[in-house]
Each structure stands twice: as C-alpha cells, then as structure tokens.
Amino acid sequence: MFDVRVRLGAVLNIDAVDRLLPSDGPVRLWVTGVRLGANRPPHDEWIWVEGVKLFPSGRRGPQTQILVRASKLRPEGSIQ
C-alpha cells in the first residue's frame, strides 16, 4: 500500500508526465476530493484527484477528475 496525504483545498501543480492520458498538458488544480480508483491501471499506483482547474491568470476553470501517480502525492519528507 502507499501513503497519500493531500489536504482538501490544497493547490497542486500536476505535470503531464504525472497524469494518465493527459490531453491538455500540465494542470494547476484546487483539490476538492481525493480517492483511490478501483479502475486504475494494473501494476501502477494511481489516485483520482478531483478539483477545480486554475488558469495562470488565477481564474477558475471547470471541475475535473484526474488520475495522478501516487508518487506525486507522497507526503513531504517521505522516501519514494
């Protein structure tokens, strides 16, 4: 199992390489929910992160769900 700690309300900068099937490159996301995905790809650790996209201007975008590598969401100071 893996240790994932993401606070609701956190703002994550998620690179395209840390997302499953990115269609729009890197994303800045204001987190509103986090959950393990039963339908995540086998032999890899992915987490569903739900939130609101934030544009560089600071304007809010659409609500979205993104599959993110669990290693991207490890607590600070943990060994990867």
JOJO-V488983 format. One record per run of one state. SS is the DSSP state (h for helix, s for strand, l for the rest). FROM is the first residue (numbers start at 1). LEN is the number of residues. If there is no record, write none. Layout:
# JOJO-V488983
ss: [SS | SS]
from: [FROM | FROM]
len: [LEN | LEN]
This chain:
# JOJO-V488983
ss: [l | s | l | h | s | l | s | l | s | l | s | h | l]
from: [1 | 11 | 15 | 16 | 19 | 20 | 27 | 37 | 46 | 55 | 60 | 70 | 74]
len: [10 | 4 | 1 | 3 | 1 | 7 | 10 | 9 | 9 | 5 | 10 | 4 | 7]
